[in-house]
Amino acid sequence: MSFLSLEFVKRIDASLKSILILLISFALVGCPESVSENKPIVNLPVLGITFPIPAGWVLDKSVQYTDPAKGGTLFQLIRDSAVPGSPRITGSISPLSTRSVTLKQAVKNARRALKTLQNQQGLVIQYSSTSEIKFINKPAMKLAQSYTLGSGSSQLSVTQIEIVSVHKNRTLSLTAAGRTELFTPLEEEINSIIESGQYIETPPSKN
């Protein structure tokens, strides 16, 4: 190989390396950290907790939470372009109270509400379970059940899970429910949404 052709190859090799470096730099610039920071979240400042909203889910704008002291529904996540019976995730808290709130009492209240549901005419329980879990690094209880409503061709099968925990001396309940045939394919994703809750990071004090 002549000196001229060897020098030419070296220049080509150097040019390719320069292009590769530019492409890598462009790729890094094209994926800034702000993209992840701009992901939609459910922000619950009253409890200091957030939940990410994954693709395919949106906040139900018909649910408006106005009075933190009275408790009630905090938010509701529904499927984008939901059909009747599509799964939904609802978060609610108990009213402010001067009495200490324990997980045992919170679970007792949740079971009482489930009992009222189970007494609904035409409702037949197919499956029910209670298990201890950790939720945002705290003890919590998971109540799961499936049931049918109606009969014949109009019968509906429903799956429901509820996470009960106590934060800032208030009961937080996260309930996910929907028609079983629509709920089951999304059950893993629904559990992931609930389990991804975390405390809001507060800026350090300047004092």
N, C-alpha and C positions, 0 to 999 in steps of 0.2 A: 504494500500500500504506500503510495507516495505521501510526502509530507503535507501536500496541499489537501489531499483527501482526508488524512488523519486530523488535520486542523479543522476541517469542515465538520467532521463527525463530532469533535469536541464542542464546537459551537452549537450544533443541533442539540446535543445532550444538555448543555447549559440552558438553552432556551426552553427545553421541555421541563427542566427542573423549576425554572422561573414561573412557567405557566401553572405547574402543579401547586406551587406555593401560593400563587394568586387565587387559584380555585379554592384551596383550603381556607384561605383568609376570608374569601367571599362567603363561604358556607358558614363560618363562625359568626360573621357579622349579620348574616341573614337569619340567625336563630338567637335573638337577644333574650336575656332573662325576663324582660318585661312581658314577653308573650305568656309565660306561665303565670306571672303575677296578675294578668288580666283575665284569667279564667273566672267564670261566674261562680259565686259562692252564696250560700245561705249564711248570713251574718246575724248572730243572736247576741247582741251586746248585753242584754239583760242577764244572760248566763255566762257571757264570755266564751262562747263556743261558735265555731264555724263548721260548715259542711260544704264540700265542693259539689257543684252541679255538673255531672258528666253530660256528654253529648247524648241527645235523645230525650233529655228531661228538661222541663221548664217550670218556673214558679207559677202557681195558679194565682193569677191576678185578682180573682174574685174573692180570695181570702185576704182580708185586711185585719191586721193586728194593731190595736190602737192603745190599749190600756194595760201596761205591764203589771200593775198592782192587782188587777182582777183575774189575771191568768186567762187561760183559754188557748185557742189555736194560735200558734206562732207562725207557721208556714205550711204550705202543702206543695209537694212536687208531683207533677203529673207528666205523663208521656207526651212528647211532642206529637201532634196530630192523633191524640188519644181517641179510641173508640169506646163505646159503652162497656164498662166492666174492666177497663185497663187498670193496671196497678197504680196506686198512688201512695206517697209517703207523707204522713202528717205528723207534725211536731206540736206538742202542747205542753203547757206548764200549769202547775197548781197556783192558786192565788197566794199573795203574800200572807204570812201567818206569824204570829208571835210565838207559836208553839214550835218546838223542835220537830223536824220531819225526819223519820227514819225510813230506810229502804223497806223494812218489814211492813210498816204501815202503808207505804206507797204501793207495794205489791198487793196488799190486802184490798186496797181501794180498786186496783186494776182488775182483780179477780171478781170483785163485786159487780163491776161494770160488765165484765164478760158473762157473768151469770145472768144478768138482765138480758143480754143479747141472746143467750142460749135459751131463754124462756120464750123467745118470740115464736108465735104459732107457725108451724110448718118447718121450723129449723131443726135439722138433725146433725149432731156432731159426728164427724167421721174420724177425727184425730185431734188429740190435745196433749200438749207437753209443757213442762216448765223446767228451765235449766238456769244455773248460775253462770254468768259471764263477766268479763271485764269490759267496761265501756268508758273510754277516755280515762284510762288508768284508775277507774273506780269500780267497786262491786256493783253489779246490776243483775236484773233478772230478764230472761227472755221467755215470753209466753207465746206459744205457737199453736194454731189450731186450723182445721179445715172443716167445713160444714156444707150442707146442701140446703137450698131453699126451694119451696114449691114442689111440684110433682109432674110426672109425665114429661111431655115434650117441653114444658116451660121450666123444668127444674134447672137450677143454677148451682154450680159448685164453686165455693169461695175459699181462698187461702188467706190467712192473716197471721202476721207476727207482730209482737209488741215488745219493745225494749223499755224497761222501767228503771230509772236511776234518780239519784238525788244530787242536785247541784245548788250551791248557795242557799241551802235550806228550803229548796223547792223541788217538787217532783217534775222530772222531765220524762215525757212519754213519747216514743217514736213508734208510730203504727203504720205498717205497710199492709195493704189489702187489695185484692182484686180477684177477678174470675180465675179459677185455678188454671185453666188452659192458657191464659194470658200471663199469669203470675209465674208459673213454673219455669218457663224459658228465661225469665229475668231474675229469678230468685238469687242467684250468685251475685249479680250486679247490684240488686237491692241491698243485700247484706254488706256489700263493699261500700256503698254510699253511707250507710249507717255507721259502719266501723271506721270510716275515714274521718269522723268528727274529731276535732282537736280544739284545744284552748286557743283563744285569740292572743297573739303575742303583743304584749304591751311594751312601749318604748321605755328604756331605762330612765330612772329619775335623774334630773339634772342637778339635784342637791348633792 
